[in-house]
Amino acid sequence: MSRDPLNVAIRRVDADVPLPTYAHPGDAGADLRTTESRELKPGERAVLPTGVSIALPEGYAAFVHPRSGLAARLGVALVNAPGTVDAGYRGEIKVIVVNLDPHETVRFERFDRIAQLVVQQVERVRFQEVAELPDSARAEGGFGSTGGHAAVGGTSDTDGQAADGGRAGGNRYASVVSDREGQ
């Protein structure tokens, strides 16, 4: 079942910047571009302007997500991913990028695609204080409680030895082999 697209008012802060676009049918995120050329040395971060501001309807928020290709090929990440654009915010959307590559400098040129904007409906909640929360299967388990990684205790799915004191990635460093997305 397909719904009609949500109309979102957008204003160009930079008259020449291309509006956000979806690269493929069905994509969740529309590409945001930077209006500023910038070079980031290893470990450096910067706030890059996108040249656009939006007016979201009440009950919606936009989330600025990283681009997987920049992360995989260049080691570029977003410091506060995902960044949140509230419905009431009318300023220019800016993206906080960091170069995590330990050796290579990353160069952004004007109008390079730097992030994705995902617009979602969000619930407004009323918090009701209680003395006790109802039970659940997960209870208070968090921060790695489901395992699946050699550094999280228990056994590693890759070598069967205890992560604490055993081999983890062959060199006592954590292995991500069993924690890949989709596995």
N, C-alpha and C positions, 0 to 999 in steps of 0.2 A: 504494500500500500504506500503510495507516494503522497507526500504532503506538499502543499504550496510553499515556496520559499518564504522565509521571514524577511520583511522589508526592514532594512537598517539604514538610517541616514548616515552618510559619510561626507566629510569635508576634507578637501586636500589642503594641507598646511603648506605643502610645496606644490605649486601649480603643475609641475612636470612629472610628478611621481605617478606611475601606473597604479590604478586601483587594485586592491587585493583580488586575486583570481584563484579559482580551483584548477589545478593542473589536469585532473582527470575526472570524468563523471563518477559520482559516488564518493569523492574525497571528502573527508571531514574538515580538513583545514585549508583555508585560503592563504596563499603565499603573501607574506609581508616583505617589503623591500626597504633597504636603507637609502636615505637621501644623502649620506655622507661617506666619502672615501675615508678609510681608516686602516692603519696597520697595527696588528697586535703581536707583540713579541711573546715567546713562551711564558705562560703564567699571567699575562696581562688581561685585564677586562676593560670593557668600555660600555657606555650607554649609547646605543645607536638610534637615531630618530628614524621613524618610518614615513613621515610626511603626511599622515592621515590621522583624523580624529573621528570618532563615531558617537552616535546617540542610540543606545540600545533601549528597547522597550523595558518597562518595569517587569521584573520576573526573569530577566535574562542576564547573563554575564558572558564575556568573551575571555578565552584563555589563550595565552601566547605560549605555544609549544615549540620545542626545538625542531630543526629539520634533520632527519636521520642521516642524510647524505653528508652534511657538514660535520656531523659528529663522527661518522665512520671514516671519511676521507681526510679530514683536517683536524679532528680533535676539538671542534668548536662546540661548546655547550652553553646553555642559558643558566645564569647563576640562580635565578629564582623560578625555575621551571615547574609547573607552568605559571606564568605571570597572570594576574587577574585584572581584567578591565571591568569594573563595576558599571551597572546601568546608569548611574548618575555622573560618571566621569566624562568630561567633555574635552580634556586636553589631548595633546598629541600622544599617540601610542609610541612608546620607546621600548627598546629591547636591550637587556643587560647580557652581553655576550662575554665569554671567557675563552681564551686559547689554552687548552689543556695539553697540547702537544709539547713535550719536553725539549724539543730541538728546533722546530720550524716556526718561522714567523708566518702569520696569516694576514692576507691583504683583502680588504673589502673595497669594492668599487661602488660608486654611486649606482643605485638601482639593482644591486645584487639582492637575491632572495636570501633573507636571513632567518626567518621564522615562519610559523603557521598560526593563523588565528582561527580558533574553534569557538563558535557561538553555541551556547547551550542554555536551555531553560533551567532555572535553579529555584529551589523551594525556599521560602522564607519560613523559618521555624520559630516556635515559641518554646523556650527551654523551661521544663518543669522539674524543679529540684525534688529528688526522692532520697530516702534513706538508703535504699538498696536497689540495685539494678536487677532485672530478671536474668535468670541463668541462660546461657547459650552454649553450643558445642565448643566454641572457641574460647570462651571465658576471657581471661586476661592475657592470653597468649598473643605476643606481638614481636616485632623486630626479629624475624627469623624463626619464629616458633614452628613453622611448618617444614623447616629443614631445606634440603635440596641444594646445599652448598657446602663444600668441604670445610669452610671456616666457621660454620654455624654449629659445630658440635655434632655428636652422634657419629654417623658414618657418612662417608662420601659416596655418592652414587657411582663414581668413576673407578674407585679402587677398593672399596669395601673396608678400608682401614679407618680407625678412629681419626677424626680431624684433629683432635687435640693430642699432639704427640706423634701422630702418624704422618704419612705423606700427604701433602696438599699441593697438587700441581707439580709434584716431583721436587720441590725446593722449599717446602714449608710456607709457600705463598698460596693464597687462596686460588682455587681453580673455579672458573665459571662454566666449565664444560657442561655440567648437569643443570645449570641455572639459566640456560639460554631461553629467550622468549619462545613460547609455543611448545616447550618440552616439559 
